[in-house]
């Protein structure tokens, strides 16, 4: 959510930060997908490394100042699920990948979803809502261990936990 206060003289708005992050992310993606050709310079990838911290900063600012954290979270979660499903399809579903077999693994949106859940849990703990607060902090952190245990204990279900880990329930491991 963009604040209505003007930027200080010589400053930059949140929208400006998002544009910088978007442009540098596109440069990084161009290098990621076409760098193997030798035509795309390495500095495309180097410039792209500033996009993640900028997006994270904007996400935290938006989450802090939004009118509805629930709606904000659901929007980011929906994007995370879509990106994770695409990754799952590239890794296991036969979706076409780069000619050399490489496909990108991006955990940005998943990290954002987990961060927002934990942050909301910390806020609830501060408000003395112990059960929801502990659940929001502990469950996202415990899920990778539970998913690993499920896959080892029930190998016949390893496809289902794998699908769930990559698409519906964010996995930070």
Secondary structure, DSSP 8 states (H G I E B T S, - for coil): ---SS---TT---HHHHHHHHHHHHHHHHHHHHHGGGT-S-THHHHHHHHHHHHHHHHHHHHHHH-S-HHHHHHHHHHHHHHHHHHHHHHHHS-----TTS------HHHHHHHHHHHHHHHHHHHTT-HHHHHHHHHHHHHHHHHHHHHHHH-GGGHHHHHHHHHHTS----
